[in-house]
């Protein structure tokens, strides 16, 4: 068994907002260098429902599937298959829990697993994704803080 990637960190916002920024506002914080095309002007979409797609849409309309929502329990739990830059049959699993804390902050707990599905490449892809998470998450944390729910310019 290849050990899952487990990450946990706090964001300074209520749980509903933390979930909303990750899901409905993903296009506002997901960096281009974490996409298939890295094209200027692309849009990242997470369809908020079980079976919903996660994909990028390029300016010309071409789409690249990244995964599919498997768990949709707003605002506390989200799960999806993940196969960015891989075939759908090679999908790993991501599960994210958003845990409300008494001080109006949220604990975000991520588990990225099922690396064994990738056979001999599993360890390499796990390592690559570990680095990807490390460079991706600061964008999310900044967006959650920047897009505070009490800010009138933020629409939920």
FENVEN-V716147 format. One line per field, one symbol per residue. ss: DSSP state (2 for helix, 1 for strand, 0 for the rest). Layout:
ss = ???
This chain:
ss = 000011111110002222222220022220022200000000111100000011111000001111111111100011111100000222011111111100000111111110222222222222222222222222222222220000000000
